[in-house]
Amino acid sequence: MADVVAGAAGKLKNKQLRVKHQRVKLFRANETVLSVFMWGVNHTVLGLNHVSAPVMLLPDDFKSYSKVKVDNHLYNKQTLPSHFKVKEYCPLVFQNLRERFGIDNQTYRESLTASQPIPLDSPGRSNARFYLSHDHLFVIKTLMSEEVEHMHSFLKHYHGYIVEAHGKTLLPQYMGLYRLTVDGVEHYMVVMRNVFSYNFRIHWKYDLKGSTVERMASDREKEKDLPTLKDNDFVNNGQKIYIGPEAKEKLMETLKADCAFLTKLNVMDYSLLLGIHDCERGEMEEEADARAALEEGQQDEDTGGEDSGGDHPSMVPTPPDSPGHARVRGTSNGQIDPQTDIFAIPSQDTAPRREIYFLAIIDALTHYGVKKQAAKAAKTMKYGDKAEGISTVEPEQYARRFLEFMARAIE
């Protein structure tokens, strides 16, 4: 027996012990909150991989949350604060919604954590901040605490509606809801699918409510490369959505069902976000981009690929429509991909221009409560006879006017 033990000990002494070091994933972002957001998404999604998805969601799933508190986070202290908290609301519910929207956990995690989200301009009056995932698949929006409360009361009805609609809806596709606590300050963020496609450059963008009072983009907004125009701009520009009678009937049917759902929940002040891609202009831009890329490649050959000493363009995060953006725009060849361009509708053959329309309902969390009722009373006194065109009205009136405007806008 002693010989056996000695032999085993000898084998152990001769065996090389290899220490496995955990591969550290860095979450580098220009804003601390974004670094924490990326860490939180990575942590919560990996946690879900160890939980069996339930066959049916239970009432408690719509009240549940996962929460983690991190102290002295030393292994990548250059990118993360020493103390922070991450809370994910209703993780199983949002995982189920992502599955129904065709997004798996790995795609969701990589899209939001592989590279930092890109800040976007906020055209609205709210203080909300918007970010775009590096692959343009998701939009991240900051929320106020009251909007989070509305989301909680909205979520169970919303999930049921999504299940019954079988994907036939233009409502926002909500993917996740988080609370991040950094330096004692709470930040709320919701993740939604991006309405626009990376494969098609948007040339005109409209936020349409169906109202006329104060519904024109400011001069400052119009100076932007891609301004967010409004209802009066849409009418004054003579813009129409040329999709033909059959597609119009299907689209209006979907909009009517969505508006009826929102009205039932006493929701108003939502918009139709419309992005328009001019096909002919897009083809010319693709040709110009291809020539520019060819010339740049020739210049690199002439200089022998020498580094100029600055940051490489692919390493510098830039606005999504700028020439130096890290990801090369997809080659769509003018064809809509039904898997990714889910909000796209092509113009009919007889349209004045070949266009592709991207459209969906946004901002569906405004409840018609005491604040909105007071705002309506104030605007009614201010505008008098023109008060019928204000955006702040009862949900039934809001939906009716919204649908009437869309019926006129679509041909």
C-alpha positions as a Markdown table, in Angstrom:
| # | Residue | x | y | z |
|---|---|---|---|---|
| 1 | Met | 0.0 | 0.0 | 0.0 |
| 2 | Ala | 2.9 | 2.4 | 0.9 |
| 3 | Asp | 4.4 | 1.7 | -2.5 |
| 4 | Val | 1.2 | 2.6 | -4.2 |
| 5 | Val | 0.9 | 5.9 | -2.3 |
| 6 | Ala | 4.6 | 6.7 | -3.0 |
| 7 | Gly | 4.1 | 6.0 | -6.7 |
| 8 | Ala | 1.0 | 8.2 | -6.9 |
| 9 | Ala | 2.8 | 11.0 | -5.0 |
| 10 | Gly | 5.7 | 10.7 | -7.5 |
| 11 | Lys | 3.2 | 11.1 | -10.4 |
| 12 | Leu | 1.7 | 14.2 | -8.8 |
| 13 | Lys | 5.1 | 15.8 | -8.3 |
| 14 | Asn | 6.1 | 15.3 | -11.9 |
| 15 | Lys | 2.8 | 16.5 | -13.3 |
| 16 | Gln | 2.8 | 20.2 | -14.4 |
| 17 | Leu | 0.0 | 22.2 | -12.9 |
| 18 | Arg | -1.5 | 24.8 | -15.3 |
| 19 | Val | -3.4 | 27.6 | -13.8 |
| 20 | Lys | -6.4 | 28.7 | -15.9 |
| 21 | His | -6.8 | 32.4 | -15.9 |
| 22 | Gln | -10.3 | 33.7 | -16.5 |
| 23 | Arg | -10.6 | 35.5 | -19.8 |
| 24 | Val | -11.6 | 39.1 | -18.8 |
| 25 | Lys | -14.0 | 40.8 | -21.1 |
| 26 | Leu | -13.5 | 44.6 | -21.1 |
| 27 | Phe | -16.5 | 46.9 | -21.4 |
| 28 | Arg | -14.8 | 50.1 | -22.7 |
| 29 | Ala | -17.1 | 53.0 | -23.3 |
| 30 | Asn | -16.8 | 56.8 | -23.2 |
| 31 | Glu | -19.5 | 57.0 | -20.5 |
| 32 | Thr | -19.3 | 55.2 | -17.2 |
| 33 | Val | -23.0 | 54.3 | -17.4 |
| 34 | Leu | -22.6 | 52.7 | -20.8 |
| 35 | Ser | -19.7 | 50.5 | -19.4 |
| 36 | Val | -22.0 | 49.4 | -16.6 |
| 37 | Phe | -24.8 | 48.8 | -19.0 |
| 38 | Met | -22.6 | 46.6 | -21.2 |
| 39 | Trp | -21.4 | 44.7 | -18.1 |
| 40 | Gly | -25.0 | 44.3 | -16.9 |
| 41 | Val | -26.3 | 42.9 | -20.2 |
| 42 | Asn | -23.4 | 40.5 | -20.4 |
| 43 | His | -24.0 | 39.3 | -16.8 |
| 44 | Thr | -27.7 | 38.9 | -16.9 |
| 45 | Val | -27.8 | 37.2 | -20.3 |
| 46 | Leu | -25.1 | 34.7 | -19.3 |
| 47 | Gly | -27.2 | 34.1 | -16.1 |
| 48 | Leu | -30.2 | 33.3 | -18.2 |
| 49 | Asn | -28.3 | 30.6 | -20.1 |
| 50 | His | -28.4 | 28.5 | -16.9 |
| 51 | Val | -32.1 | 28.9 | -16.4 |
| 52 | Ser | -34.6 | 26.7 | -18.3 |
| 53 | Ala | -37.1 | 28.8 | -20.2 |
| 54 | Pro | -40.6 | 28.1 | -18.8 |
| 55 | Val | -43.2 | 26.6 | -21.0 |
| 56 | Met | -45.7 | 29.2 | -19.9 |
| 57 | Leu | -45.0 | 32.6 | -18.1 |
| 58 | Leu | -46.6 | 32.9 | -14.7 |
| 59 | Pro | -48.0 | 36.1 | -13.1 |
| 60 | Asp | -45.0 | 36.3 | -10.8 |
| 61 | Asp | -42.7 | 36.5 | -13.9 |
| 62 | Phe | -44.1 | 39.9 | -14.6 |
| 63 | Lys | -43.1 | 41.1 | -11.1 |
| 64 | Ser | -39.7 | 39.4 | -10.9 |
| 65 | Tyr | -36.2 | 40.9 | -11.3 |
| 66 | Ser | -32.6 | 40.0 | -11.0 |
| 67 | Lys | -30.2 | 42.3 | -9.1 |
| 68 | Val | -26.5 | 42.3 | -8.5 |
| 69 | Lys | -24.3 | 44.7 | -6.5 |
| 70 | Val | -20.6 | 45.0 | -7.3 |
| 71 | Asp | -18.0 | 46.3 | -5.0 |
| 72 | Asn | -14.3 | 46.6 | -5.5 |
| 73 | His | -14.4 | 45.4 | -9.1 |
| 74 | Leu | -10.6 | 45.3 | -9.5 |
| 75 | Tyr | -10.0 | 43.1 | -12.5 |
| 76 | Asn | -11.0 | 45.9 | -15.0 |
| 77 | Lys | -11.1 | 49.0 | -12.8 |
| 78 | Gln | -10.0 | 51.1 | -15.8 |
| 79 | Thr | -13.3 | 50.7 | -17.5 |
| 80 | Leu | -15.8 | 50.1 | -14.6 |
| 81 | Pro | -16.4 | 52.0 | -11.4 |
| 82 | Ser | -15.6 | 50.3 | -8.1 |
| 83 | His | -19.2 | 50.3 | -6.9 |
| 84 | Phe | -22.3 | 49.9 | -9.0 |
| 85 | Lys | -25.6 | 48.0 | -9.1 |
| 86 | Val | -27.5 | 46.4 | -12.0 |
| 87 | Lys | -31.2 | 45.4 | -11.9 |
| 88 | Glu | -32.9 | 43.7 | -14.8 |
| 89 | Tyr | -36.7 | 43.8 | -14.7 |
| 90 | Cys | -38.8 | 40.7 | -15.7 |
| 91 | Pro | -35.9 | 38.8 | -17.3 |
| 92 | Leu | -37.9 | 35.7 | -18.3 |
| 93 | Val | -40.6 | 37.9 | -19.9 |
| 94 | Phe | -38.2 | 39.9 | -22.0 |
| 95 | Gln | -36.3 | 36.7 | -23.0 |
| 96 | Asn | -39.6 | 35.3 | -24.2 |
| 97 | Leu | -40.3 | 38.5 | -26.1 |
| 98 | Arg | -36.9 | 38.4 | -27.7 |
| 99 | Glu | -37.5 | 34.8 | -28.9 |
| 100 | Arg | -40.9 | 35.8 | -30.4 |
| 101 | Phe | -39.1 | 38.7 | -32.2 |
| 102 | Gly | -36.5 | 36.2 | -33.6 |
| 103 | Ile | -33.6 | 37.4 | -31.4 |
| 104 | Asp | -31.6 | 34.8 | -29.4 |
| 105 | Asn | -29.6 | 35.5 | -26.3 |
| 106 | Gln | -26.2 | 35.3 | -28.0 |
| 107 | Thr | -27.2 | 37.8 | -30.7 |
| 108 | Tyr | -28.6 | 40.2 | -28.1 |
| 109 | Arg | -25.5 | 40.0 | -25.8 |
| 110 | Glu | -23.0 | 40.4 | -28.6 |
| 111 | Ser | -24.9 | 43.3 | -30.2 |
| 112 | Leu | -24.9 | 45.2 | -27.0 |
| 113 | Thr | -21.5 | 44.3 | -25.5 |
| 114 | Ala | -19.0 | 43.6 | -28.3 |
| 115 | Ser | -18.5 | 47.3 | -28.8 |
| 116 | Gln | -19.8 | 50.4 | -27.0 |
| 117 | Pro | -23.3 | 51.8 | -28.1 |
| 118 | Ile | -23.1 | 54.9 | -30.2 |
| 119 | Pro | -24.8 | 58.1 | -28.9 |
| 120 | Leu | -27.5 | 59.6 | -31.0 |
| 121 | Asp | -29.0 | 63.1 | -31.2 |
| 122 | Ser | -32.4 | 63.4 | -29.4 |
| 123 | Pro | -34.8 | 65.4 | -31.5 |
| 124 | Gly | -37.6 | 65.5 | -28.9 |
| 125 | Arg | -38.3 | 67.8 | -26.0 |
| 126 | Ser | -37.8 | 65.2 | -23.4 |
| 127 | Asn | -34.4 | 64.7 | -21.7 |
| 128 | Ala | -34.2 | 61.1 | -22.9 |
| 129 | Arg | -30.9 | 60.0 | -24.4 |
| 130 | Phe | -30.6 | 57.6 | -27.2 |
| 131 | Tyr | -27.9 | 55.1 | -28.2 |
| 132 | Leu | -27.5 | 52.7 | -31.1 |
| 133 | Ser | -25.9 | 49.3 | -30.8 |
| 134 | His | -22.7 | 49.0 | -32.8 |
| 135 | Asp | -24.4 | 46.8 | -35.4 |
| 136 | His | -27.4 | 49.1 | -35.6 |
| 137 | Leu | -29.8 | 46.3 | -34.5 |
| 138 | Phe | -31.0 | 47.9 | -31.3 |
| 139 | Val | -31.8 | 51.3 | -29.9 |
| 140 | Ile | -31.2 | 52.0 | -26.2 |
| 141 | Lys | -33.3 | 54.8 | -24.6 |
| 142 | Thr | -33.1 | 56.3 | -21.1 |
| 143 | Leu | -36.4 | 56.5 | -19.3 |
| 144 | Met | -37.9 | 58.4 | -16.4 |
| 145 | Ser | -39.0 | 56.5 | -13.3 |
| 146 | Glu | -42.6 | 57.1 | -14.1 |
| 147 | Glu | -42.1 | 55.6 | -17.6 |
| 148 | Val | -40.7 | 52.5 | -15.9 |
| 149 | Glu | -43.9 | 52.3 | -13.8 |
| 150 | His | -46.0 | 52.6 | -16.9 |
| 151 | Met | -43.9 | 49.8 | -18.5 |
| 152 | His | -44.6 | 47.5 | -15.6 |
| 153 | Ser | -48.4 | 48.1 | -15.9 |
| 154 | Phe | -48.1 | 47.8 | -19.7 |
| 155 | Leu | -45.9 | 44.8 | -20.0 |
| 156 | Lys | -48.4 | 42.0 | -19.2 |
| 157 | His | -51.0 | 43.4 | -21.7 |
| 158 | Tyr | -48.2 | 44.0 | -24.2 |
| 159 | His | -46.9 | 40.5 | -24.0 |
| 160 | Gly | -50.4 | 39.0 | -24.5 |
| 161 | Tyr | -51.0 | 41.3 | -27.5 |
| 162 | Ile | -47.7 | 40.2 | -29.1 |
| 163 | Val | -48.5 | 36.6 | -28.6 |
| 164 | Glu | -52.0 | 37.0 | -30.2 |
| 165 | Ala | -50.7 | 39.2 | -33.1 |
| 166 | His | -48.2 | 36.5 | -34.2 |
| 167 | Gly | -45.8 | 39.3 | -35.2 |
| 168 | Lys | -48.4 | 41.3 | -37.1 |
| 169 | Thr | -47.9 | 44.6 | -35.3 |
| 170 | Leu | -46.0 | 47.9 | -35.6 |
| 171 | Leu | -45.7 | 48.4 | -31.9 |
| 172 | Pro | -42.1 | 48.9 | -30.5 |
| 173 | Gln | -40.3 | 45.6 | -30.0 |
| 174 | Tyr | -39.1 | 45.8 | -26.4 |
| 175 | Met | -36.1 | 43.6 | -25.7 |
| 176 | Gly | -35.0 | 44.5 | -22.1 |
| 177 | Leu | -35.4 | 46.9 | -19.2 |
| 178 | Tyr | -32.7 | 47.8 | -16.8 |
| 179 | Arg | -31.9 | 50.0 | -13.8 |
| 180 | Leu | -28.2 | 51.0 | -13.3 |
| 181 | Thr | -27.0 | 52.6 | -10.1 |
| 182 | Val | -23.7 | 54.5 | -10.5 |
| 183 | Asp | -22.4 | 56.9 | -7.9 |
| 184 | Gly | -25.7 | 56.7 | -6.1 |
| 185 | Val | -27.6 | 57.9 | -9.2 |
| 186 | Glu | -30.2 | 55.6 | -10.8 |
| 187 | His | -30.4 | 55.3 | -14.6 |
| 188 | Tyr | -33.2 | 53.5 | -16.4 |
| 189 | Met | -32.7 | 52.1 | -19.9 |
| 190 | Val | -34.9 | 50.2 | -22.2 |
| 191 | Val | -33.7 | 48.3 | -25.3 |
| 192 | Met | -35.8 | 48.2 | -28.5 |
| 193 | Arg | -35.3 | 46.9 | -32.0 |
| 194 | Asn | -34.1 | 49.6 | -34.4 |
| 195 | Val | -36.8 | 50.5 | -36.9 |
| 196 | Phe | -34.3 | 51.4 | -39.6 |
| 197 | Ser | -32.0 | 48.9 | -41.4 |
| 198 | Tyr | -28.2 | 49.1 | -41.7 |
| 199 | Asn | -28.4 | 48.0 | -45.3 |
| 200 | Phe | -30.3 | 51.0 | -46.5 |
| 201 | Arg | -29.3 | 54.6 | -45.8 |
| 202 | Ile | -32.3 | 56.8 | -44.7 |
| 203 | His | -32.6 | 60.0 | -46.7 |
| 204 | Trp | -35.7 | 61.5 | -45.0 |
| 205 | Lys | -37.1 | 60.9 | -41.5 |
| 206 | Tyr | -40.5 | 61.9 | -40.1 |
| 207 | Asp | -42.1 | 61.7 | -36.7 |
| 208 | Leu | -45.9 | 61.7 | -37.3 |
| 209 | Lys | -48.6 | 62.1 | -34.8 |
| 210 | Gly | -51.5 | 63.3 | -36.9 |
| 211 | Ser | -51.7 | 66.7 | -35.1 |
| 212 | Thr | -50.9 | 70.1 | -36.6 |
| 213 | Val | -50.2 | 72.5 | -33.7 |
| 214 | Glu | -46.4 | 73.0 | -33.1 |
| 215 | Arg | -45.7 | 70.0 | -35.4 |
| 216 | Met | -42.9 | 71.5 | -37.6 |
| 217 | Ala | -39.2 | 70.8 | -37.2 |
| 218 | Ser | -37.2 | 73.8 | -35.9 |
| 219 | Asp | -34.7 | 75.6 | -38.0 |
| 220 | Arg | -31.9 | 74.2 | -35.8 |
| 221 | Glu | -33.2 | 70.6 | -36.4 |
| 222 | Lys | -33.4 | 71.2 | -40.1 |
| 223 | Glu | -29.7 | 72.0 | -40.2 |
| 224 | Lys | -28.8 | 68.4 | -39.3 |
| 225 | Asp | -27.7 | 65.9 | -41.9 |
| 226 | Leu | -30.8 | 63.9 | -41.2 |
| 227 | Pro | -33.3 | 66.0 | -39.4 |
| 228 | Thr | -36.4 | 64.6 | -37.8 |
| 229 | Leu | -39.3 | 66.3 | -39.7 |
| 230 | Lys | -42.9 | 66.4 | -38.4 |
| 231 | Asp | -46.5 | 66.4 | -39.6 |
| 232 | Asn | -46.6 | 69.9 | -41.1 |
| 233 | Asp | -43.2 | 69.3 | -42.9 |
| 234 | Phe | -44.7 | 66.1 | -44.3 |
| 235 | Val | -47.7 | 67.9 | -45.7 |
| 236 | Asn | -45.8 | 70.9 | -47.0 |
| 237 | Asn | -43.2 | 68.7 | -48.7 |
| 238 | Gly | -46.0 | 66.9 | -50.6 |
| 239 | Gln | -44.7 | 63.7 | -49.2 |
| 240 | Lys | -46.8 | 60.5 | -49.6 |
| 241 | Ile | -46.2 | 56.8 | -48.8 |
| 242 | Tyr | -46.7 | 55.1 | -52.2 |
| 243 | Ile | -47.3 | 51.4 | -51.5 |
| 244 | Gly | -50.5 | 50.7 | -53.5 |
| 245 | Pro | -54.0 | 49.8 | -52.4 |
| 246 | Glu | -53.4 | 46.2 | -51.3 |
| 247 | Ala | -50.4 | 47.0 | -49.1 |
| 248 | Lys | -52.3 | 50.1 | -47.8 |
| 249 | Glu | -55.2 | 48.0 | -46.7 |
| 250 | Lys | -52.9 | 45.5 | -44.8 |
| 251 | Leu | -50.9 | 48.4 | -43.2 |
| 252 | Met | -54.0 | 50.3 | -42.1 |
| 253 | Glu | -55.5 | 47.1 | -40.7 |
| 254 | Thr | -52.4 | 46.6 | -38.5 |
| 255 | Leu | -52.3 | 50.2 | -37.4 |
| 256 | Lys | -56.0 | 50.1 | -36.4 |
| 257 | Ala | -55.4 | 47.0 | -34.3 |
| 258 | Asp | -52.4 | 48.6 | -32.6 |
| 259 | Cys | -54.2 | 51.9 | -31.9 |
| 260 | Ala | -57.2 | 50.0 | -30.5 |
| 261 | Phe | -54.8 | 48.2 | -28.1 |
| 262 | Leu | -53.1 | 51.4 | -27.0 |
| 263 | Thr | -56.5 | 53.2 | -26.6 |
| 264 | Lys | -57.7 | 50.3 | -24.4 |
| 265 | Leu | -54.7 | 50.9 | -22.1 |
| 266 | Asn | -55.4 | 54.7 | -22.1 |
| 267 | Val | -52.1 | 55.4 | -24.0 |
| 268 | Met | -51.7 | 58.4 | -26.3 |
| 269 | Asp | -49.0 | 60.7 | -27.7 |
| 270 | Tyr | -47.3 | 57.9 | -29.7 |
| 271 | Ser | -45.9 | 58.6 | -33.2 |
| 272 | Leu | -45.3 | 56.8 | -36.4 |
| 273 | Leu | -41.6 | 56.9 | -37.1 |
| 274 | Leu | -41.1 | 56.9 | -40.9 |
| 275 | Gly | -37.7 | 56.6 | -42.7 |
| 276 | Ile | -37.5 | 56.9 | -46.4 |
| 277 | His | -34.8 | 55.4 | -48.6 |
| 278 | Asp | -34.5 | 56.8 | -52.1 |
| 279 | Cys | -33.4 | 53.8 | -54.2 |
| 280 | Glu | -31.8 | 55.8 | -57.1 |
| 281 | Arg | -29.9 | 58.1 | -54.7 |
| 282 | Gly | -28.8 | 55.1 | -52.7 |
| 283 | Glu | -27.4 | 53.4 | -55.8 |
| 284 | Met | -25.4 | 56.5 | -56.6 |
| 285 | Glu | -24.1 | 56.7 | -53.1 |
| 286 | Glu | -23.0 | 53.0 | -53.2 |
| 287 | Glu | -21.1 | 53.7 | -56.4 |
| 288 | Ala | -19.4 | 56.7 | -54.9 |
| 289 | Asp | -18.5 | 54.8 | -51.7 |
| 290 | Ala | -17.1 | 51.9 | -53.9 |
| 291 | Arg | -14.9 | 54.4 | -55.8 |
| 292 | Ala | -13.7 | 56.1 | -52.6 |
| 293 | Ala | -12.8 | 52.7 | -51.1 |
| 294 | Leu | -10.9 | 51.8 | -54.3 |
| 295 | Glu | -9.0 | 55.0 | -54.2 |
| 296 | Glu | -8.2 | 54.6 | -50.5 |
| 297 | Gly | -6.9 | 51.1 | -51.2 |
| 298 | Gln | -4.6 | 52.4 | -54.0 |
| 299 | Gln | -3.3 | 55.1 | -51.7 |
| 300 | Asp | -2.5 | 52.5 | -49.0 |
| 301 | Glu | -0.5 | 50.5 | -51.7 |
| 302 | Asp | 1.4 | 53.6 | -52.7 |
| 303 | Thr | 2.4 | 54.4 | -49.1 |
| 304 | Gly | 3.2 | 50.8 | -48.4 |
| 305 | Gly | 0.6 | 50.5 | -45.7 |
| 306 | Glu | 2.5 | 52.8 | -43.3 |
| 307 | Asp | 0.8 | 53.9 | -40.2 |
| 308 | Ser | 0.2 | 57.6 | -40.1 |
| 309 | Gly | 0.5 | 57.6 | -36.3 |
| 310 | Gly | -3.2 | 58.3 | -35.6 |
| 311 | Asp | -6.0 | 55.9 | -34.6 |
| 312 | His | -7.1 | 53.6 | -37.4 |
| 313 | Pro | -10.6 | 54.6 | -38.6 |
| 314 | Ser | -12.0 | 51.2 | -37.7 |
| 315 | Met | -11.0 | 51.7 | -34.1 |
| 316 | Val | -12.6 | 55.0 | -33.6 |
| 317 | Pro | -16.4 | 55.0 | -32.8 |
| 318 | Thr | -18.1 | 57.6 | -35.0 |
| 319 | Pro | -21.7 | 58.5 | -35.7 |
| 320 | Pro | -23.6 | 55.9 | -37.7 |
| 321 | Asp | -23.9 | 57.8 | -40.9 |
| 322 | Ser | -20.4 | 59.2 | -41.0 |
| 323 | Pro | -17.9 | 57.8 | -43.7 |
| 324 | Gly | -15.5 | 56.4 | -41.1 |
| 325 | His | -18.0 | 54.2 | -39.3 |
| 326 | Ala | -16.3 | 51.0 | -38.2 |
| 327 | Arg | -18.8 | 48.6 | -39.9 |
| 328 | Val | -19.1 | 48.5 | -43.7 |
| 329 | Arg | -22.6 | 49.1 | -44.8 |
| 330 | Gly | -24.3 | 45.9 | -45.9 |
| 331 | Thr | -24.6 | 45.1 | -49.6 |
| 332 | Ser | -28.4 | 44.8 | -50.0 |
| 333 | Asn | -28.4 | 45.2 | -53.9 |
| 334 | Gly | -31.6 | 47.0 | -53.3 |
| 335 | Gln | -33.3 | 43.9 | -52.0 |
| 336 | Ile | -35.2 | 43.8 | -48.7 |
| 337 | Asp | -34.2 | 41.0 | -46.3 |
| 338 | Pro | -37.3 | 39.9 | -44.5 |
| 339 | Gln | -35.3 | 38.6 | -41.6 |
| 340 | Thr | -33.6 | 41.9 | -40.8 |
| 341 | Asp | -35.6 | 44.6 | -42.6 |
| 342 | Ile | -38.8 | 43.7 | -40.8 |
| 343 | Phe | -40.3 | 47.2 | -40.9 |
| 344 | Ala | -39.6 | 47.8 | -44.6 |
| 345 | Ile | -42.2 | 48.2 | -47.3 |
| 346 | Pro | -41.2 | 48.9 | -51.0 |
| 347 | Ser | -43.0 | 51.6 | -53.0 |
| 348 | Gln | -45.3 | 50.4 | -55.7 |
| 349 | Asp | -44.2 | 50.2 | -59.3 |
| 350 | Thr | -46.2 | 53.3 | -60.4 |
| 351 | Ala | -44.8 | 55.5 | -57.6 |
| 352 | Pro | -43.1 | 58.8 | -58.7 |
| 353 | Arg | -39.8 | 57.5 | -57.2 |
| 354 | Arg | -38.5 | 54.1 | -56.2 |
| 355 | Glu | -38.4 | 54.2 | -52.4 |
| 356 | Ile | -38.3 | 51.9 | -49.5 |
| 357 | Tyr | -40.3 | 52.9 | -46.4 |
| 358 | Phe | -39.4 | 51.9 | -42.8 |
| 359 | Leu | -42.2 | 52.6 | -40.4 |
| 360 | Ala | -43.3 | 51.6 | -36.9 |
| 361 | Ile | -45.0 | 53.1 | -33.8 |
| 362 | Ile | -42.7 | 54.6 | -31.2 |
| 363 | Asp | -43.1 | 56.3 | -27.8 |
| 364 | Ala | -46.0 | 54.0 | -26.6 |
| 365 | Leu | -45.6 | 54.5 | -22.9 |
| 366 | Thr | -47.4 | 57.9 | -22.3 |
| 367 | His | -50.4 | 57.3 | -20.1 |
| 368 | Tyr | -53.3 | 59.9 | -20.4 |
| 369 | Gly | -53.3 | 60.8 | -16.7 |
| 370 | Val | -53.6 | 63.9 | -14.6 |
| 371 | Lys | -50.5 | 65.6 | -16.1 |
| 372 | Lys | -51.7 | 65.1 | -19.7 |
| 373 | Gln | -55.2 | 66.3 | -18.8 |
| 374 | Ala | -53.8 | 69.4 | -17.3 |
| 375 | Ala | -51.6 | 70.0 | -20.4 |
| 376 | Lys | -54.6 | 69.6 | -22.6 |
| 377 | Ala | -56.6 | 72.2 | -20.6 |
| 378 | Ala | -53.7 | 74.6 | -20.8 |
| 379 | Lys | -53.2 | 74.2 | -24.6 |
| 380 | Thr | -56.9 | 74.5 | -25.2 |
| 381 | Met | -56.9 | 77.9 | -23.5 |
| 382 | Lys | -53.8 | 78.9 | -25.4 |
| 383 | Tyr | -54.8 | 77.9 | -28.9 |
| 384 | Gly | -58.6 | 78.4 | -28.8 |
| 385 | Asp | -60.2 | 77.5 | -32.1 |
| 386 | Lys | -57.0 | 75.7 | -33.2 |
| 387 | Ala | -57.0 | 73.5 | -30.1 |
| 388 | Glu | -58.4 | 70.6 | -32.1 |
| 389 | Gly | -55.0 | 70.2 | -33.7 |
| 390 | Ile | -53.0 | 69.8 | -30.4 |
| 391 | Ser | -51.3 | 66.5 | -29.7 |
| 392 | Thr | -52.5 | 66.2 | -26.1 |
| 393 | Val | -56.0 | 64.8 | -26.4 |
| 394 | Glu | -58.0 | 61.8 | -25.1 |
| 395 | Pro | -56.7 | 58.4 | -26.3 |
| 396 | Glu | -59.9 | 57.8 | -28.4 |
| 397 | Gln | -59.6 | 61.1 | -30.2 |
| 398 | Tyr | -55.9 | 60.7 | -30.5 |
| 399 | Ala | -56.2 | 57.3 | -32.2 |
| 400 | Arg | -58.9 | 58.5 | -34.6 |
| 401 | Arg | -57.0 | 61.5 | -35.7 |
| 402 | Phe | -53.8 | 59.5 | -36.0 |
| 403 | Leu | -55.4 | 56.9 | -38.3 |
| 404 | Glu | -57.2 | 59.6 | -40.4 |
| 405 | Phe | -53.8 | 61.3 | -41.0 |
| 406 | Met | -52.2 | 57.9 | -42.0 |
| 407 | Ala | -55.0 | 57.1 | -44.3 |
| 408 | Arg | -54.4 | 60.4 | -46.2 |
| 409 | Ala | -50.6 | 59.9 | -46.1 |
| 410 | Ile | -50.6 | 56.4 | -47.7 |
| 411 | Glu | -51.5 | 55.8 | -51.3 |
